[in-house]
Amino acid sequence: MGMTNKQFQGFIRLALELLRKALQKSPDNEDLKKVLDIFQSMLEDGD
């Protein structure tokens, strides 16, 4: 059973929130920034 689009978008938003918190603790972490950009591009509305 797969995820609905709404569930997927919710998962991405949750991951983005966690990534942003991690970046607050390590603002110079380039790997976190890259992952954040990738996850951000996965949102339909580009939030």
PQR file with spaces between the fields and no chain letter, atoms N, CA, C, O and H, PARSE charges and radii, in Angstrom:
ATOM       1  N    MET     1       0.843   -1.166    0.000 -0.4000 1.5000
ATOM       2  CA   MET     1       0.000    0.000    0.000 -0.0000 2.0000
ATOM       3  C    MET     1       0.896    1.239    0.000  0.5500 1.7000
ATOM       4  O    MET     1       1.794    1.373    0.830 -0.5500 1.4000
ATOM       5  N    GLY     2       0.632    2.136   -0.945 -0.4000 1.5000
ATOM       6  CA   GLY     2       1.449    3.332   -1.069 -0.0000 2.0000
ATOM       7  C    GLY     2       0.902    4.504   -0.284  0.5500 1.7000
ATOM       8  O    GLY     2      -0.162    4.433    0.332 -0.5500 1.4000
ATOM       9  H    GLY     2      -0.098    2.026   -1.620  0.4000 1.0000
ATOM      10  N    MET     3       1.658    5.576   -0.325 -0.4000 1.5000
ATOM      11  CA   MET     3       1.271    6.811    0.350 -0.0000 2.0000
ATOM      12  C    MET     3       0.448    7.669   -0.603  0.5500 1.7000
ATOM      13  O    MET     3       0.693    7.687   -1.809 -0.5500 1.4000
ATOM      14  H    MET     3       2.522    5.633   -0.825  0.4000 1.0000
ATOM      15  N    THR     4      -0.515    8.371   -0.055 -0.4000 1.5000
ATOM      16  CA   THR     4      -1.215    9.362   -0.862 -0.0000 2.0000
ATOM      17  C    THR     4      -0.307   10.579   -1.019  0.5500 1.7000
ATOM      18  O    THR     4       0.672   10.741   -0.292 -0.5500 1.4000
ATOM      19  H    THR     4      -0.714    8.356    0.924  0.4000 1.0000
ATOM      20  N    ASN     5      -0.651   11.423   -1.977 -0.4000 1.5000
ATOM      21  CA   ASN     5       0.134   12.634   -2.187 -0.0000 2.0000
ATOM      22  C    ASN     5       0.124   13.505   -0.925  0.5500 1.7000
ATOM      23  O    ASN     5       1.144   14.087   -0.556 -0.5500 1.4000
ATOM      24  H    ASN     5      -1.447   11.291   -2.568  0.4000 1.0000
ATOM      25  N    LYS     6      -1.026   13.586   -0.276 -0.4000 1.5000
ATOM      26  CA   LYS     6      -1.143   14.401    0.936 -0.0000 2.0000
ATOM      27  C    LYS     6      -0.234   13.851    2.046  0.5500 1.7000
ATOM      28  O    LYS     6       0.415   14.618    2.756 -0.5500 1.4000
ATOM      29  H    LYS     6      -1.855   13.114   -0.576  0.4000 1.0000
ATOM      30  N    GLN     7      -0.193   12.529    2.191 -0.4000 1.5000
ATOM      31  CA   GLN     7       0.676   11.913    3.195 -0.0000 2.0000
ATOM      32  C    GLN     7       2.143   12.175    2.870  0.5500 1.7000
ATOM      33  O    GLN     7       2.941   12.473    3.759 -0.5500 1.4000
ATOM      34  H    GLN     7      -0.720   11.906    1.614  0.4000 1.0000
ATOM      35  N    PHE     8       2.488   12.062    1.596 -0.4000 1.5000
ATOM      36  CA   PHE     8       3.867   12.295    1.170 -0.0000 2.0000
ATOM      37  C    PHE     8       4.284   13.730    1.466  0.5500 1.7000
ATOM      38  O    PHE     8       5.367   13.976    1.997 -0.5500 1.4000
ATOM      39  H    PHE     8       1.840   11.820    0.874  0.4000 1.0000
ATOM      40  N    GLN     9       3.408   14.679    1.115 -0.4000 1.5000
ATOM      41  CA   GLN     9       3.711   16.086    1.371 -0.0000 2.0000
ATOM      42  C    GLN     9       3.874   16.346    2.867  0.5500 1.7000
ATOM      43  O    GLN     9       4.737   17.126    3.270 -0.5500 1.4000
ATOM      44  H    GLN     9       2.529   14.479    0.684  0.4000 1.0000
ATOM      45  N    GLY    10       3.048   15.694    3.693 -0.4000 1.5000
ATOM      46  CA   GLY    10       3.166   15.836    5.142 -0.0000 2.0000
ATOM      47  C    GLY    10       4.489   15.300    5.652  0.5500 1.7000
ATOM      48  O    GLY    10       5.123   15.901    6.519 -0.5500 1.4000
ATOM      49  H    GLY    10       2.347   15.061    3.366  0.4000 1.0000
ATOM      50  N    PHE    11       4.904   14.157    5.104 -0.4000 1.5000
ATOM      51  CA   PHE    11       6.191   13.570    5.483 -0.0000 2.0000
ATOM      52  C    PHE    11       7.337   14.516    5.123  0.5500 1.7000
ATOM      53  O    PHE    11       8.257   14.713    5.918 -0.5500 1.4000
ATOM      54  H    PHE    11       4.389   13.669    4.400  0.4000 1.0000
ATOM      55  N    ILE    12       7.280   15.092    3.935 -0.4000 1.5000
ATOM      56  CA   ILE    12       8.331   16.016    3.495 -0.0000 2.0000
ATOM      57  C    ILE    12       8.371   17.249    4.404  0.5500 1.7000
ATOM      58  O    ILE    12       9.448   17.720    4.767 -0.5500 1.4000
ATOM      59  H    ILE    12       6.533   14.932    3.290  0.4000 1.0000
ATOM      60  N    ARG    13       7.199   17.766    4.768 -0.4000 1.5000
ATOM      61  CA   ARG    13       7.158   18.937    5.656 -0.0000 2.0000
ATOM      62  C    ARG    13       7.731   18.615    7.035  0.5500 1.7000
ATOM      63  O    ARG    13       8.426   19.437    7.633 -0.5500 1.4000
ATOM      64  H    ARG    13       6.324   17.384    4.473  0.4000 1.0000
ATOM      65  N    LEU    14       7.439   17.425    7.532 -0.4000 1.5000
ATOM      66  CA   LEU    14       8.007   16.997    8.812 -0.0000 2.0000
ATOM      67  C    LEU    14       9.527   16.912    8.715  0.5500 1.7000
ATOM      68  O    LEU    14      10.239   17.393    9.597 -0.5500 1.4000
ATOM      69  H    LEU    14       6.875   16.757    7.046  0.4000 1.0000
ATOM      70  N    ALA    15      10.014   16.306    7.653 -0.4000 1.5000
ATOM      71  CA   ALA    15      11.459   16.184    7.463 -0.0000 2.0000
ATOM      72  C    ALA    15      12.106   17.569    7.350  0.5500 1.7000
ATOM      73  O    ALA    15      13.182   17.799    7.902 -0.5500 1.4000
ATOM      74  H    ALA    15       9.436   15.915    6.937  0.4000 1.0000
ATOM      75  N    LEU    16      11.455   18.482    6.640 -0.4000 1.5000
ATOM      76  CA   LEU    16      11.990   19.845    6.506 -0.0000 2.0000
ATOM      77  C    LEU    16      12.094   20.536    7.858  0.5500 1.7000
ATOM      78  O    LEU    16      13.074   21.225    8.139 -0.5500 1.4000
ATOM      79  H    LEU    16      10.581   18.295    6.191  0.4000 1.0000
ATOM      80  N    GLU    17      11.091   20.351    8.680 -0.4000 1.5000
ATOM      81  CA   GLU    17      11.115   20.947   10.016 -0.0000 2.0000
ATOM      82  C    GLU    17      12.311   20.425   10.817  0.5500 1.7000
ATOM      83  O    GLU    17      13.013   21.197   11.471 -0.5500 1.4000
ATOM      84  H    GLU    17      10.294   19.791    8.451  0.4000 1.0000
ATOM      85  N    LEU    18      12.532   19.131   10.761 -0.4000 1.5000
ATOM      86  CA   LEU    18      13.659   18.535   11.489 -0.0000 2.0000
ATOM      87  C    LEU    18      15.000   18.993   10.922  0.5500 1.7000
ATOM      88  O    LEU    18      15.947   19.237   11.669 -0.5500 1.4000
ATOM      89  H    LEU    18      11.962   18.504   10.230  0.4000 1.0000
ATOM      90  N    LEU    19      15.073   19.107    9.604 -0.4000 1.5000
ATOM      91  CA   LEU    19      16.307   19.585    8.980 -0.0000 2.0000
ATOM      92  C    LEU    19      16.598   21.034    9.366  0.5500 1.7000
ATOM      93  O    LEU    19      17.749   21.395    9.613 -0.5500 1.4000
ATOM      94  H    LEU    19      14.304   18.909    8.996  0.4000 1.0000
ATOM      95  N    ARG    20      15.566   21.853    9.417 -0.4000 1.5000
ATOM      96  CA   ARG    20      15.766   23.258    9.809 -0.0000 2.0000
ATOM      97  C    ARG    20      16.255   23.362   11.248  0.5500 1.7000
ATOM      98  O    ARG    20      17.120   24.182   11.554 -0.5500 1.4000
ATOM      99  H    ARG    20      14.631   21.559    9.216  0.4000 1.0000
ATOM     100  N    LYS    21      15.707   22.535   12.127 -0.4000 1.5000
ATOM     101  CA   LYS    21      16.160   22.529   13.523 -0.0000 2.0000
ATOM     102  C    LYS    21      17.618   22.084   13.611  0.5500 1.7000
ATOM     103  O    LYS    21      18.399   22.648   14.378 -0.5500 1.4000
ATOM     104  H    LYS    21      15.004   21.868   11.879  0.4000 1.0000
ATOM     105  N    ALA    22      17.978   21.077   12.828 -0.4000 1.5000
ATOM     106  CA   ALA    22      19.363   20.602   12.826 -0.0000 2.0000
ATOM     107  C    ALA    22      20.297   21.693   12.313  0.5500 1.7000
ATOM     108  O    ALA    22      21.411   21.846   12.814 -0.5500 1.4000
ATOM     109  H    ALA    22      17.344   20.619   12.206  0.4000 1.0000
ATOM     110  N    LEU    23      19.846   22.448   11.318 -0.4000 1.5000
ATOM     111  CA   LEU    23      20.677   23.534   10.785 -0.0000 2.0000
ATOM     112  C    LEU    23      20.840   24.674   11.781  0.5500 1.7000
ATOM     113  O    LEU    23      21.851   25.376   11.751 -0.5500 1.4000
ATOM     114  H    LEU    23      18.941   22.324   10.911  0.4000 1.0000
ATOM     115  N    GLN    24      19.874   24.868   12.652 -0.4000 1.5000
ATOM     116  CA   GLN    24      20.024   25.893   13.684 -0.0000 2.0000
ATOM     117  C    GLN    24      21.155   25.516   14.634  0.5500 1.7000
ATOM     118  O    GLN    24      21.863   26.383   15.145 -0.5500 1.4000
ATOM     119  H    GLN    24      19.053   24.297   12.677  0.4000 1.0000
ATOM     120  N    LYS    25      21.316   24.225   14.866 -0.4000 1.5000
ATOM     121  CA   LYS    25      22.382   23.756   15.754 -0.0000 2.0000
ATOM     122  C    LYS    25      23.723   23.702   15.043  0.5500 1.7000
ATOM     123  O    LYS    25      24.767   23.885   15.668 -0.5500 1.4000
ATOM     124  H    LYS    25      20.740   23.520   14.451  0.4000 1.0000
ATOM     125  N    SER    26      23.700   23.451   13.725 -0.4000 1.5000
ATOM     126  CA   SER    26      24.916   23.365   12.922 -0.0000 2.0000
ATOM     127  C    SER    26      24.749   24.166   11.637  0.5500 1.7000
ATOM     128  O    SER    26      24.633   23.579   10.561 -0.5500 1.4000
ATOM     129  H    SER    26      22.851   23.302   13.217  0.4000 1.0000
ATOM     130  N    PRO    27      24.735   25.477   11.724 -0.5600 1.5000
ATOM     131  CA   PRO    27      24.439   26.298   10.539  0.2800 2.0000
ATOM     132  C    PRO    27      25.461   26.193    9.409  0.5500 1.7000
ATOM     133  O    PRO    27      25.163   26.585    8.281 -0.5500 1.4000
ATOM     134  N    ASP    28      26.632   25.686    9.679 -0.4000 1.5000
ATOM     135  CA   ASP    28      27.657   25.582    8.638 -0.0000 2.0000
ATOM     136  C    ASP    28      27.716   24.207    7.980  0.5500 1.7000
ATOM     137  O    ASP    28      28.596   23.953    7.158 -0.5500 1.4000
ATOM     138  H    ASP    28      26.874   25.368   10.596  0.4000 1.0000
ATOM     139  N    ASN    29      26.802   23.331    8.329 -0.4000 1.5000
ATOM     140  CA   ASN    29      26.819   21.973    7.790 -0.0000 2.0000
ATOM     141  C    ASN    29      26.286   21.969    6.353  0.5500 1.7000
ATOM     142  O    ASN    29      25.079   22.069    6.131 -0.5500 1.4000
ATOM     143  H    ASN    29      26.087   23.538    8.997  0.4000 1.0000
ATOM     144  N    GLU    30      27.189   21.855    5.391 -0.4000 1.5000
ATOM     145  CA   GLU    30      26.828   21.916    3.976 -0.0000 2.0000
ATOM     146  C    GLU    30      25.987   20.713    3.549  0.5500 1.7000
ATOM     147  O    GLU    30      25.121   20.846    2.684 -0.5500 1.4000
ATOM     148  H    GLU    30      28.169   21.775    5.572  0.4000 1.0000
ATOM     149  N    ASP    31      26.229   19.546    4.140 -0.4000 1.5000
ATOM     150  CA   ASP    31      25.440   18.363    3.789 -0.0000 2.0000
ATOM     151  C    ASP    31      23.976   18.551    4.185  0.5500 1.7000
ATOM     152  O    ASP    31      23.077   18.187    3.427 -0.5500 1.4000
ATOM     153  H    ASP    31      26.933   19.439    4.842  0.4000 1.0000
ATOM     154  N    LEU    32      23.738   19.111    5.352 -0.4000 1.5000
ATOM     155  CA   LEU    32      22.367   19.388    5.782 -0.0000 2.0000
ATOM     156  C    LEU    32      21.695   20.390    4.846  0.5500 1.7000
ATOM     157  O    LEU    32      20.516   20.247    4.523 -0.5500 1.4000
ATOM     158  H    LEU    32      24.468   19.407    5.967  0.4000 1.0000
ATOM     159  N    LYS    33      22.436   21.391    4.418 -0.4000 1.5000
ATOM     160  CA   LYS    33      21.890   22.384    3.501 -0.0000 2.0000
ATOM     161  C    LYS    33      21.483   21.753    2.180  0.5500 1.7000
ATOM     162  O    LYS    33      20.441   22.095    1.622 -0.5500 1.4000
ATOM     163  H    LYS    33      23.394   21.507    4.681  0.4000 1.0000
ATOM     164  N    LYS    34      22.308   20.825    1.672 -0.4000 1.5000
ATOM     165  CA   LYS    34      22.001   20.149    0.413 -0.0000 2.0000
ATOM     166  C    LYS    34      20.754   19.286    0.542  0.5500 1.7000
ATOM     167  O    LYS    34      19.898   19.284   -0.343 -0.5500 1.4000
ATOM     168  H    LYS    34      23.155   20.547    2.125  0.4000 1.0000
ATOM     169  N    VAL    35      20.651   18.552    1.647 -0.4000 1.5000
ATOM     170  CA   VAL    35      19.481   17.710    1.865 -0.0000 2.0000
ATOM     171  C    VAL    35      18.227   18.578    2.013  0.5500 1.7000
ATOM     172  O    VAL    35      17.166   18.235    1.492 -0.5500 1.4000
ATOM     173  H    VAL    35      21.346   18.554    2.367  0.4000 1.0000
ATOM     174  N    LEU    36      18.353   19.686    2.717 -0.4000 1.5000
ATOM     175  CA   LEU    36      17.229   20.601    2.871 -0.0000 2.0000
ATOM     176  C    LEU    36      16.759   21.103    1.506  0.5500 1.7000
ATOM     177  O    LEU    36      15.557   21.154    1.246 -0.5500 1.4000
ATOM     178  H    LEU    36      19.215   19.964    3.140  0.4000 1.0000
ATOM     179  N    ASP    37      17.687   21.470    0.644 -0.4000 1.5000
ATOM     180  CA   ASP    37      17.333   21.938   -0.699 -0.0000 2.0000
ATOM     181  C    ASP    37      16.612   20.849   -1.499  0.5500 1.7000
ATOM     182  O    ASP    37      15.642   21.129   -2.203 -0.5500 1.4000
ATOM     183  H    ASP    37      18.664   21.429    0.855  0.4000 1.0000
ATOM     184  N    ILE    38      17.087   19.623   -1.389 -0.4000 1.5000
ATOM     185  CA   ILE    38      16.460   18.507   -2.108 -0.0000 2.0000
ATOM     186  C    ILE    38      15.035   18.293   -1.618  0.5500 1.7000
ATOM     187  O    ILE    38      14.109   18.170   -2.421 -0.5500 1.4000
ATOM     188  H    ILE    38      17.875   19.395   -0.818  0.4000 1.0000
ATOM     189  N    PHE    39      14.861   18.249   -0.306 -0.4000 1.5000
ATOM     190  CA   PHE    39      13.527   18.044    0.252 -0.0000 2.0000
ATOM     191  C    PHE    39      12.610   19.216   -0.095  0.5500 1.7000
ATOM     192  O    PHE    39      11.429   19.020   -0.379 -0.5500 1.4000
ATOM     193  H    PHE    39      15.612   18.349    0.345  0.4000 1.0000
ATOM     194  N    GLN    40      13.153   20.431   -0.072 -0.4000 1.5000
ATOM     195  CA   GLN    40      12.366   21.613   -0.415 -0.0000 2.0000
ATOM     196  C    GLN    40      11.842   21.511   -1.849  0.5500 1.7000
ATOM     197  O    GLN    40      10.702   21.885   -2.126 -0.5500 1.4000
ATOM     198  H    GLN    40      14.113   20.590    0.159  0.4000 1.0000
ATOM     199  N    SER    41      12.673   21.008   -2.750 -0.4000 1.5000
ATOM     200  CA   SER    41      12.260   20.901   -4.151 -0.0000 2.0000
ATOM     201  C    SER    41      11.209   19.813   -4.362  0.5500 1.7000
ATOM     202  O    SER    41      10.550   19.788   -5.402 -0.5500 1.4000
ATOM     203  H    SER    41      13.599   20.705   -2.525  0.4000 1.0000
ATOM     204  N    MET    42      11.045   18.917   -3.393 -0.4000 1.5000
ATOM     205  CA   MET    42      10.057   17.846   -3.513 -0.0000 2.0000
ATOM     206  C    MET    42       8.641   18.329   -3.193  0.5500 1.7000
ATOM     207  O    MET    42       7.671   17.642   -3.515 -0.5500 1.4000
ATOM     208  H    MET    42      11.581   18.937   -2.549  0.4000 1.0000
ATOM     209  N    LEU    43       8.510   19.489   -2.572 -0.4000 1.5000
ATOM     210  CA   LEU    43       7.189   20.025   -2.272 -0.0000 2.0000
ATOM     211  C    LEU    43       6.571   20.599   -3.530  0.5500 1.7000
ATOM     212  O    LEU    43       7.250   21.281   -4.298 -0.5500 1.4000
ATOM     213  H    LEU    43       9.298   20.047   -2.311  0.4000 1.0000
ATOM     214  N    GLU    44       5.309   20.336   -3.751 -0.4000 1.5000
ATOM     215  CA   GLU    44       4.624   20.835   -4.944 -0.0000 2.0000
ATOM     216  C    GLU    44       4.537   22.353   -4.965  0.5500 1.7000
ATOM     217  O    GLU    44       4.705   22.982   -6.009 -0.5500 1.4000
ATOM     218  H    GLU    44       4.757   19.781   -3.128  0.4000 1.0000
ATOM     219  N    ASP    45       4.271   22.937   -3.793 -0.4000 1.5000
ATOM     220  CA   ASP    45       4.085   24.388   -3.749 -0.0000 2.0000
ATOM     221  C    ASP    45       5.382   25.149   -3.526  0.5500 1.7000
ATOM     222  O    ASP    45       5.386   26.380   -3.508 -0.5500 1.4000
ATOM     223  H    ASP    45       4.134   22.426   -2.945  0.4000 1.0000
ATOM     224  N    GLY    46       6.491   24.419   -3.354 -0.4000 1.5000
ATOM     225  CA   GLY    46       7.779   25.058   -3.173 -0.0000 2.0000
ATOM     226  C    GLY    46       7.931   25.806   -1.866  0.5500 1.7000
ATOM     227  O    GLY    46       8.817   26.649   -1.726 -0.5500 1.4000
ATOM     228  H    GLY    46       6.488   23.419   -3.368  0.4000 1.0000
ATOM     229  N    ASP    47       7.058   25.496   -0.895 -0.4000 1.5000
ATOM     230  CA   ASP    47       7.048   26.160    0.418 -0.0000 2.0000
ATOM     231  C    ASP    47       8.447   26.441    0.878  0.5500 1.7000
ATOM     232  O    ASP    47       8.642   26.994    1.960 -0.5500 1.4000
ATOM     233  H    ASP    47       6.338   24.811   -1.009  0.4000 1.0000
